[in-house]
Amino acid sequence: MEKITVSLPAKSLKFIEQYRKEHSLKSQADVIEVALTMLQESEREDDLGEAPEQDELDDLDMPQYERTDTE
């Protein structure tokens, strides 16, 4: 495990400590790890949930198919 040093405003540190206590986490580092995991999940959901814009679809070189009714 790597170790880093981060400077944060007092308000952020207070929030981290409050979150740690409310969620029975062992350390402030655990709070940061939870936050990073949530951020990664959010980014992944955003990537999966974004529908392509029409101009992005227009740029794709896709074969054109004609619909044929078989009924």
VEXLUMGU-428132 format. One record per residue: x, y, z of N, C-alpha, C, CB in turn. Coordinates in steps of 0.2 Angstrom, whole numbers, plus 5000, padded with zeros to 4 digits. Glycine has a CB too. Layout:
BEGIN
XYZXYZXYZXYZ;...
//
This chain:
BEGIN
500449945000500050005000500450065000499550005006;500350114996500650174995500450225001500650204988;500850275002500650325007500750395004501050325014;500250435005500350505002500150555007499850514996;500350615007500150675011499650715007500750705014;499150735010498650785007498450835012498050745005;498450895009498250955013497550975011498651015012;497050975016496350985015496151045020495950925016;495651075018495351135022495051095028494751175018;494951135034494651105040493951085039494651165045;493551115035492951095033492951025031492551145029;493351005026493350945023493650885028493850945017;494150905032494350865037493750845043494950895041;493450895044492850885049492350835046492550955051;492150845039491750805036492050725036491550825029;492650725034492950655034492850625041493650665032;493050655046493050625053492250615055493350675058;491850655053491150645055490850575051490650705053;491050575044490850515040491150455043491150525033;491850455045492150395048491750375054492850415050;491550415059491250395065490550365063491150455070;490150405059489450385057489450315054489150435052;489950295050490050235046490450185049490250245039;490750195055491150145059491750125055490750085061;492050175052492650165048493250165053492750205042;493850135052494350135056494850195056494750075055;494850225049495350275048495050325043495950255046;495350385043495250435038495350405031495550505039;495950365031496050335024495550295022496750295025;495150255026494650215024494050265021494350175030;493950315024493450365021493650385014493350425026;494250405013494550425006494450365002495250445007;494550305004494550244999493750234997494750185003;493350245002492650235001492450294995492150245007;492650354997492450404992492750394985492750474995;493350364984493650354978493250294974494350334979;493050244978492650194975492050214973492550134981;491650264976491050294974491150334968490750334980;491650374968491850414962491950364956492450454963;492350314957492450264951491850234948492950214953;491350214953490750184951490350234947490350164957;490350304950489950354946490250364939489950414951;490850364939491150384932490950324927491950384933;491050264930490850204926490150204924491050134930;489650224928488950224926488850284921488550244933;489250344922489150394917489350374910489550454919;489950334910490150304904489650264900490850274905;489350214904488950164902488250194900488850114907;488050254904487350274903487350334897487150304909;487850354895487850404890487650384883488550444889;487150404880486950394874487350434869486150404872;487550404863487950444858487550494855488250394853;487850554854487550604850487350584843487950674851;486850614840486750594833487350604828486150634830;487750664829488250674825488850624826488550744826;488850594832489350534833489150474829489450524840;488450464829488250404825488350414818487450394827;488250474815488250494808488950474806488150564807;489450484810490150474808490350404808490650504813;489950354810490050284810489950254803489650244815;490450214801490350184794490050114795491050174791;489350114795488950054797488550034790488450064803;488449974789488149954783487349974784488149874782;487049984778486350004778485949944776486250064774;485449924780485049874779484349894777485049824785;484049864772483349874771482849834775483149874763;482349854777481849814781481449774775481349854785;481349714777480949664773480449634777481349614769;479849644775479249614779479249544777478649654778;479249494782479149424780478449394782479649384784;478049444784477349414785476949424779477049454791;
//
